[in-house]
Amino acid sequence: MKSTTQKHTAEFPTARKIRRACENELYRAVKRLGVYIPKEKMEQAEKLYVQKVVLNLQYIHEHSSNRKLLSDWWDENVSADIAALWEVDQAKLCAAFRAAFGG
């Protein structure tokens, strides 16, 4: 049984949860972009995104309830690489991700 001080502290997500969340967020962003992304490029983007999330897990975990801040982090740290990989406009990708993510 958890004590009251530990009751409301969330634990770090598992690798599976991180991977699935990244996959879902990118899928929703692509839907809002309205472009076709080949499966291979989608998988490469997912791997890249998961890697960046794992490297910044402490920050993301601390701000998990602030979607605007996490969207800002995504814009600064992830969007340029994925926009280049997918050959799409970075500003449009950021707007699509923000709309899908809720930030």
N, C-alpha and C positions, 0 to 999 in steps of 0.2 A: 504494500500500500504506500502510495506517495504521500510525502508530507505536504502541508499547505504551501510551503515555499516552492516546491517543485511542481505543484499541481498545474500551474498555468504556463510553464515553460515548455515550448515545443522542442522536440528532438530534431536532430539533423535528418533530412530525408535520405532514403536509401538511393543507391545508384539507379535502381529500376525506376523509382519515382521521378528522379531528376530527368532521366532519359525520356520517359513518357510525357512529362510536362513540356520538355523542350520540343518534342515531336508535335504535340498538340498545338503549342503556341505558334510554331512555324507553319503548320497546316492552316490554321485560322488566318494567319497573316497573308499567306498565298491566296486564300479564297478572297480576301479583301483587295488584294492587288489585281486580281482578275487576269493573271497571266499563267501560262503553262510552264511548270518547272519539271524537267525530266527527273525520274526517280533517282538516278545516280547523283544528280546535283542536290536533290532534296536530302539524301542520305549523308552526303558530304557536309552539308550545312548543319544537319543534326549533330554530327560528330563534333564539328567545330563549336557549335553552341554549347553542347554538353561539356566539352573541355573547358571553355571559358567560365561556365557556371561552377564547375568543380574547383577551378583555380581561385574563384572569388566566393566560395561557398559561405565563408564567415560573414562577409558583407551582405550577401543576399539573404542569409538566414536572419541576420539582425534586423533587416528592413523588409521582411516578408509581408508585413501588413501595409506597406506603403507602395502601391502599384505605380504611382507617378514617379517616385524615386527609382524604382526598378526599371521603368521604361526609359528614364533618362540614362541609367547605367547601360541599358541595352543599346541605346542610340550611340553612346560614346565608345563602347567596347566591342560590340558584336556586329552592328549594322553595316559598317564599311566592308568587312570581310565577306559577309553574306551577299551584299549588293554586288560586289565584284564577281563573286562566284556565280551568281544568278544572272549577271549582266542586266541589272535593273537600276533605276534611279534610286539613290540612297534615301533621298527625302521622301519619296513615295513609299519606300519600304518601311521607313520609320513611322510614317503616318498610318500605314496599314497595320503594323505591329502594335502601335499604341491603341488603335481602334479595337483590335482583336484582344489585346491583353487587358484593356480597361484602365490605362494610365493616362 
